[in-house]
Amino acid sequence: MKPGSLWPRYSGQFLNGDAPGEHYAGVVVAELVDAFLAGSGHRTAKEHATEVIGTHLRPDGTSRAPMRTAEARLSLATVSAREGDIEGAVSFAISAYEFDTKPMSDLLSRGRDVSRLLQSRYGNHSLVTEFREYLASMTSR
């Protein structure tokens, strides 16, 4: 992972201080995002999700780990919705599905969670309806 990243704070949890490969480190950071989202650590979840995306970004703008990037975008959608940014929430949520990832069922499940959150916070706002319809179209593929 990049120097100065969040990684040094968590590296002590590995046996003998061995730093795992970038692949495993990405898993750890992704799990931390989920843990912070479960609590009230929105700022920390946003920071970690942004790091997951940046860690896997190739110089050409594509992702080395599309599933993790998609999950991080859904985490950012959740944080945005909780912070009152409906436009950001819907934008992040829709962008999570631009990858051809397997299994899509996991992403669709997370998307339904985001959809329920948007519905509970923003009711029938046009962006909530737009995302719900987009998600339904992804489900029918």
FIKOLZA-1660 file (N, C-alpha, C; in steps of 0.1 Angstrom, whole numbers, plus 5000, padded with zeros to 4 digits):
% residues 141
   i   px   py   pz ch aa at
   1 5008 4988 5000  A  M  N
   1 5000 5000 5000  A  M CA
   1 5009 5012 5000  A  M  C
   2 5003 5024 4998  A  K  N
   2 5011 5036 4996  A  K CA
   2 5016 5041 5009  A  K  C
   3 5028 5047 5009  A  P  N
   3 5034 5052 5021  A  P CA
   3 5025 5063 5026  A  P  C
   4 5023 5064 5040  A  G  N
   4 5015 5074 5046  A  G CA
   4 5000 5070 5046  A  G  C
   5 4997 5058 5041  A  S  N
   5 4983 5054 5041  A  S CA
   5 4979 5050 5055  A  S  C
   6 4967 5045 5056  A  L  N
   6 4961 5040 5068  A  L CA
   6 4967 5027 5073  A  L  C
   7 4974 5020 5063  A  W  N
   7 4979 5007 5066  A  W CA
   7 4988 5005 5078  A  W  C
   8 4997 5015 5081  A  P  N
   8 5006 5012 5093  A  P CA
   8 4998 5011 5106  A  P  C
   9 4986 5017 5107  A  R  N
   9 4979 5017 5120  A  R CA
   9 4974 5003 5123  A  R  C
  10 4973 4994 5112  A  Y  N
  10 4966 4981 5114  A  Y CA
  10 4976 4970 5112  A  Y  C
  11 4988 4972 5108  A  S  N
  11 4997 4961 5104  A  S CA
  11 5001 4953 5116  A  S  C
  12 5000 4958 5128  A  G  N
  12 5004 4950 5140  A  G CA
  12 4995 4938 5142  A  G  C
  13 4984 4937 5136  A  Q  N
  13 4975 4925 5138  A  Q CA
  13 4980 4913 5131  A  Q  C
  14 4990 4913 5123  A  F  N
  14 4995 4901 5116  A  F CA
  14 5006 4894 5123  A  F  C
  15 5006 4882 5122  A  L  N
  15 5016 4874 5129  A  L CA
  15 5031 4878 5125  A  L  C
  16 5039 4878 5135  A  N  N
  16 5053 4881 5133  A  N CA
  16 5056 4894 5126  A  N  C
  17 5046 4903 5126  A  G  N
  17 5048 4916 5119  A  G CA
  17 5050 4915 5104  A  G  C
  18 5047 4903 5099  A  D  N
  18 5048 4902 5084  A  D CA
  18 5037 4910 5077  A  D  C
  19 5041 4919 5068  A  A  N
  19 5031 4926 5061  A  A CA
  19 5025 4917 5050  A  A  C
  20 5012 4916 5049  A  P  N
  20 5007 4907 5038  A  P CA
  20 5008 4914 5025  A  P  C
  21 5005 4907 5014  A  G  N
  21 5006 4913 5001  A  G CA
  21 4994 4923 5000  A  G  C
  22 4995 4931 4989  A  E  N
  22 4985 4942 4987  A  E CA
  22 4971 4936 4986  A  E  C
  23 4970 4924 4981  A  H  N
  23 4957 4918 4979  A  H CA
  23 4950 4916 4993  A  H  C
  24 4958 4910 5002  A  Y  N
  24 4952 4908 5016  A  Y CA
  24 4950 4921 5023  A  Y  C
  25 4959 4931 5021  A  A  N
  25 4958 4944 5028  A  A CA
  25 4945 4950 5023  A  A  C
  26 4941 4949 5011  A  G  N
  26 4929 4955 5005  A  G CA
  26 4917 4949 5012  A  G  C
  27 4917 4936 5015  A  V  N
  27 4906 4929 5022  A  V CA
  27 4905 4935 5036  A  V  C
  28 4916 4937 5043  A  V  N
  28 4915 4942 5057  A  V CA
  28 4909 4956 5057  A  V  C
  29 4914 4965 5048  A  V  N
  29 4908 4978 5047  A  V CA
  29 4893 4978 5044  A  V  C
  30 4889 4969 5034  A  A  N
  30 4875 4968 5031  A  A CA
  30 4867 4963 5043  A  A  C
  31 4872 4954 5051  A  E  N
  31 4865 4950 5063  A  E CA
  31 4864 4961 5073  A  E  C
  32 4874 4969 5074  A  L  N
  32 4874 4980 5083  A  L CA
  32 4863 4990 5079  A  L  C
  33 4861 4992 5066  A  V  N
  33 4851 5001 5061  A  V CA
  33 4837 4996 5066  A  V  C
  34 4835 4983 5064  A  D  N
  34 4822 4977 5069  A  D CA
  34 4820 4979 5084  A  D  C
  35 4831 4977 5091  A  A  N
  35 4830 4979 5106  A  A CA
  35 4826 4993 5110  A  A  C
  36 4833 5003 5103  A  F  N
  36 4830 5017 5107  A  F CA
  36 4816 5021 5102  A  F  C
  37 4811 5015 5091  A  L  N
  37 4797 5018 5086  A  L CA
  37 4787 5013 5096  A  L  C
  38 4790 5001 5102  A  A  N
  38 4781 4995 5112  A  A CA
  38 4779 5004 5124  A  A  C
  39 4790 5011 5128  A  G  N
  39 4789 5021 5139  A  G CA
  39 4786 5034 5134  A  G  C
  40 4791 5045 5140  A  S  N
  40 4788 5058 5136  A  S CA
  40 4801 5065 5130  A  S  C
  41 4811 5057 5126  A  G  N
  41 4823 5063 5121  A  G CA
  41 4823 5067 5107  A  G  C
  42 4814 5075 5103  A  H  N
  42 4812 5079 5089  A  H CA
  42 4825 5085 5083  A  H  C
  43 4831 5094 5090  A  R  N
  43 4844 5100 5084  A  R CA
  43 4854 5089 5082  A  R  C
  44 4856 5081 5092  A  T  N
  44 4866 5070 5091  A  T CA
  44 4862 5060 5079  A  T  C
  45 4850 5057 5078  A  A  N
  45 4845 5048 5068  A  A CA
  45 4848 5054 5054  A  A  C
  46 4845 5067 5053  A  K  N
  46 4848 5074 5040  A  K CA
  46 4863 5074 5037  A  K  C
  47 4871 5076 5047  A  E  N
  47 4885 5076 5045  A  E CA
  47 4890 5063 5041  A  E  C
  48 4886 5052 5047  A  H  N
  48 4890 5039 5043  A  H CA
  48 4885 5035 5029  A  H  C
  49 4872 5038 5026  A  A  N
  49 4867 5034 5013  A  A CA
  49 4874 5041 5002  A  A  C
  50 4878 5054 5005  A  T  N
  50 4885 5062 4995  A  T CA
  50 4899 5055 4993  A  T  C
  51 4905 5050 5004  A  E  N
  51 4918 5044 5003  A  E CA
  51 4917 5031 4995  A  E  C
  52 4906 5023 4997  A  V  N
  52 4905 5010 4990  A  V CA
  52 4904 5014 4975  A  V  C
  53 4897 5024 4971  A  I  N
  53 4896 5027 4957  A  I CA
  53 4909 5032 4951  A  I  C
  54 4916 5040 4959  A  G  N
  54 4929 5045 4954  A  G CA
  54 4940 5035 4954  A  G  C
  55 4940 5025 4963  A  T  N
  55 4949 5014 4963  A  T CA
  55 4949 5006 4951  A  T  C
  56 4937 5004 4946  A  H  N
  56 4934 4995 4935  A  H CA
  56 4934 5002 4921  A  H  C
  57 4936 5015 4921  A  L  N
  57 4935 5023 4909  A  L CA
  57 4948 5021 4900  A  L  C
  58 4946 5017 4888  A  R  N
  58 4957 5016 4879  A  R CA
  58 4960 5030 4872  A  R  C
  59 4972 5032 4867  A  P  N
  59 4975 5044 4861  A  P CA
  59 4965 5048 4849  A  P  C
  60 4959 5038 4843  A  D  N
  60 4950 5041 4832  A  D CA
  60 4935 5044 4837  A  D  C
  61 4933 5044 4850  A  G  N
  61 4920 5047 4856  A  G CA
  61 4912 5035 4859  A  G  C
  62 4916 5023 4854  A  T  N
  62 4908 5011 4857  A  T CA
  62 4912 5006 4871  A  T  C
  63 4904 4996 4875  A  S  N
  63 4906 4990 4889  A  S CA
  63 4913 4977 4888  A  S  C
  64 4923 4974 4897  A  R  N
  64 4929 4961 4898  A  R CA
  64 4919 4951 4905  A  R  C
  65 4910 4957 4913  A  A  N
  65 4901 4949 4921  A  A CA
  65 4887 4954 4920  A  A  C
  66 4880 4951 4909  A  P  N
  66 4867 4957 4906  A  P CA
  66 4857 4955 4917  A  P  C
  67 4857 4943 4923  A  M  N
  67 4847 4940 4933  A  M CA
  67 4849 4948 4945  A  M  C
  68 4861 4949 4950  A  R  N
  68 4864 4957 4962  A  R CA
  68 4861 4972 4959  A  R  C
  69 4865 4976 4947  A  T  N
  69 4862 4990 4943  A  T CA
  69 4847 4993 4943  A  T  C
  70 4839 4984 4937  A  A  N
  70 4825 4985 4937  A  A CA
  70 4819 4985 4952  A  A  C
  71 4824 4976 4960  A  E  N
  71 4819 4976 4974  A  E CA
  71 4823 4989 4981  A  E  C
  72 4835 4995 4978  A  A  N
  72 4839 5007 4985  A  A CA
  72 4830 5019 4980  A  A  C
  73 4826 5018 4967  A  R  N
  73 4817 5029 4962  A  R CA
  73 4803 5028 4969  A  R  C
  74 4799 5016 4971  A  L  N
  74 4786 5014 4978  A  L CA
  74 4787 5019 4993  A  L  C
  75 4799 5017 4999  A  S  N
  75 4801 5022 5012  A  S CA
  75 4801 5037 5012  A  S  C
  76 4807 5043 5002  A  L  N
  76 4807 5058 5000  A  L CA
  76 4792 5063 4998  A  L  C
  77 4784 5055 4991  A  A  N
  77 4770 5058 4989  A  A CA
  77 4763 5059 5002  A  A  C
  78 4766 5049 5011  A  T  N
  78 4759 5048 5024  A  T CA
  78 4763 5060 5032  A  T  C
  79 4776 5063 5032  A  V  N
  79 4781 5075 5040  A  V CA
  79 4774 5088 5035  A  V  C
  80 4774 5089 5022  A  S  N
  80 4768 5101 5016  A  S CA
  80 4753 5103 5019  A  S  C
  81 4746 5092 5019  A  A  N
  81 4732 5092 5022  A  A CA
  81 4730 5096 5037  A  A  C
  82 4738 5091 5046  A  R  N
  82 4737 5094 5060  A  R CA
  82 4741 5108 5063  A  R  C
  83 4750 5114 5055  A  E  N
  83 4754 5127 5057  A  E CA
  83 4745 5138 5050  A  E  C
  84 4735 5133 5043  A  G  N
  84 4725 5142 5037  A  G CA
  84 4728 5146 5022  A  G  C
  85 4738 5139 5016  A  D  N
  85 4742 5141 5002  A  D CA
  85 4735 5131 4993  A  D  C
  86 4723 5133 4989  A  I  N
  86 4715 5124 4981  A  I CA
  86 4721 5122 4967  A  I  C
  87 4726 5133 4961  A  E  N
  87 4732 5133 4948  A  E CA
  87 4745 5124 4948  A  E  C
  88 4753 5127 4958  A  G  N
  88 4765 5119 4960  A  G CA
  88 4762 5104 4962  A  G  C
  89 4752 5101 4970  A  A  N
  89 4749 5088 4974  A  A CA
  89 4744 5080 4961  A  A  C
  90 4736 5086 4953  A  V  N
  90 4731 5079 4941  A  V CA
  90 4742 5078 4931  A  V  C
  91 4750 5088 4930  A  S  N
  91 4761 5088 4920  A  S CA
  91 4771 5076 4924  A  S  C
  92 4775 5075 4936  A  F  N
  92 4784 5065 4941  A  F CA
  92 4778 5051 4939  A  F  C
  93 4765 5050 4942  A  A  N
  93 4758 5037 4941  A  A CA
  93 4757 5032 4927  A  A  C
  94 4753 5041 4918  A  I  N
  94 4752 5037 4904  A  I CA
  94 4766 5034 4898  A  I  C
  95 4776 5041 4902  A  S  N
  95 4790 5039 4897  A  S CA
  95 4796 5025 4902  A  S  C
  96 4790 5020 4912  A  A  N
  96 4795 5007 4917  A  A CA
  96 4792 4995 4907  A  A  C
  97 4782 4998 4899  A  Y  N
  97 4778 4987 4889  A  Y CA
  97 4784 4988 4876  A  Y  C
  98 4794 4997 4874  A  E  N
  98 4801 4998 4861  A  E CA
  98 4810 4987 4858  A  E  C
  99 4813 4979 4868  A  F  N
  99 4823 4968 4866  A  F CA
  99 4815 4955 4863  A  F  C
 100 4822 4946 4855  A  D  N
 100 4816 4933 4853  A  D CA
 100 4822 4924 4864  A  D  C
 101 4815 4923 4875  A  T  N
 101 4821 4916 4886  A  T CA
 101 4812 4903 4889  A  T  C
 102 4818 4894 4895  A  K  N
 102 4811 4882 4900  A  K CA
 102 4815 4880 4914  A  K  C
 103 4806 4876 4923  A  P  N
 103 4792 4875 4921  A  P CA
 103 4784 4888 4922  A  P  C
 104 4776 4891 4912  A  M  N
 104 4768 4903 4912  A  M CA
 104 4758 4903 4923  A  M  C
 105 4754 4891 4928  A  S  N
 105 4744 4890 4938  A  S CA
 105 4748 4898 4951  A  S  C
 106 4761 4897 4954  A  D  N
 106 4766 4904 4966  A  D CA
 106 4764 4920 4965  A  D  C
 107 4768 4924 4953  A  L  N
 107 4766 4939 4950  A  L CA
 107 4751 4943 4950  A  L  C
 108 4743 4935 4944  A  L  N
 108 4729 4938 4944  A  L CA
 108 4723 4938 4958  A  L  C
 109 4727 4929 4966  A  S  N
 109 4723 4929 4980  A  S CA
 109 4727 4942 4987  A  S  C
 110 4739 4946 4986  A  R  N
 110 4744 4959 4992  A  R CA
 110 4736 4970 4986  A  R  C
 111 4733 4970 4973  A  G  N
 111 4726 4980 4966  A  G CA
 111 4712 4982 4972  A  G  C
 112 4706 4970 4975  A  R  N
 112 4692 4971 4981  A  R CA
 112 4693 4977 4994  A  R  C
 113 4704 4975 5002  A  D  N
 113 4705 4981 5015  A  D CA
 113 4706 4997 5013  A  D  C
 114 4714 5001 5003  A  V  N
 114 4715 5015 5000  A  V CA
 114 4701 5021 4996  A  V  C
 115 4694 5013 4988  A  S  N
 115 4681 5018 4983  A  S CA
 115 4671 5019 4995  A  S  C
 116 4672 5010 5004  A  R  N
 116 4663 5011 5016  A  R CA
 116 4667 5023 5025  A  R  C
 117 4680 5026 5026  A  L  N
 117 4684 5037 5034  A  L CA
 117 4680 5050 5027  A  L  C
 118 4681 5051 5014  A  L  N
 118 4677 5063 5006  A  L CA
 118 4662 5065 5008  A  L  C
 119 4654 5054 5007  A  Q  N
 119 4640 5055 5008  A  Q CA
 119 4636 5060 5022  A  Q  C
 120 4642 5055 5032  A  S  N
 120 4639 5059 5046  A  S CA
 120 4643 5073 5049  A  S  C
 121 4653 5078 5043  A  R  N
 121 4658 5092 5045  A  R CA
 121 4652 5102 5036  A  R  C
 122 4649 5098 5023  A  Y  N
 122 4645 5108 5013  A  Y CA
 122 4631 5105 5007  A  Y  C
 123 4625 5095 5011  A  G  N
 123 4611 5091 5006  A  G CA
 123 4611 5089 4991  A  G  C
 124 4602 5095 4984  A  N  N
 124 4601 5093 4970  A  N CA
 124 4608 5104 4962  A  N  C
 125 4619 5109 4966  A  H  N
 125 4627 5119 4959  A  H CA
 125 4630 5112 4945  A  H  C
 126 4630 5121 4935  A  S  N
 126 4633 5115 4921  A  S CA
 126 4646 5108 4920  A  S  C
 127 4656 5111 4928  A  L  N
 127 4669 5104 4927  A  L CA
 127 4667 5090 4934  A  L  C
 128 4659 5089 4944  A  V  N
 128 4657 5076 4950  A  V CA
 128 4650 5067 4940  A  V  C
 129 4640 5073 4934  A  T  N
 129 4632 5065 4923  A  T CA
 129 4642 5061 4912  A  T  C
 130 4650 5070 4908  A  E  N
 130 4660 5067 4897  A  E CA
 130 4669 5055 4901  A  E  C
 131 4674 5056 4913  A  F  N
 131 4683 5045 4918  A  F CA
 131 4675 5032 4919  A  F  C
 132 4663 5032 4924  A  R  N
 132 4655 5020 4926  A  R CA
 132 4653 5014 4912  A  R  C
 133 4649 5022 4902  A  E  N
 133 4647 5017 4889  A  E CA
 133 4660 5011 4883  A  E  C
 134 4671 5018 4885  A  Y  N
 134 4684 5014 4880  A  Y CA
 134 4687 5000 4886  A  Y  C
 135 4686 4999 4899  A  L  N
 135 4688 4986 4906  A  L CA
 135 4680 4975 4901  A  L  C
 136 4667 4978 4898  A  A  N
 136 4658 4968 4892  A  A CA
 136 4663 4963 4879  A  A  C
 137 4668 4973 4871  A  S  N
 137 4673 4969 4857  A  S CA
 137 4685 4960 4859  A  S  C
 138 4693 4963 4869  A  M  N
 138 4705 4954 4871  A  M CA
 138 4701 4940 4876  A  M  C
 139 4691 4939 4883  A  T  N
 139 4686 4927 4888  A  T CA
 139 4681 4918 4877  A  T  C
 140 4675 4924 4867  A  S  N
 140 4669 4916 4856  A  S CA
 140 4679 4912 4846  A  S  C
 141 4691 4916 4847  A  R  N
 141 4701 4912 4837  A  R CA
 141 4705 4897 4838  A  R  C
% end
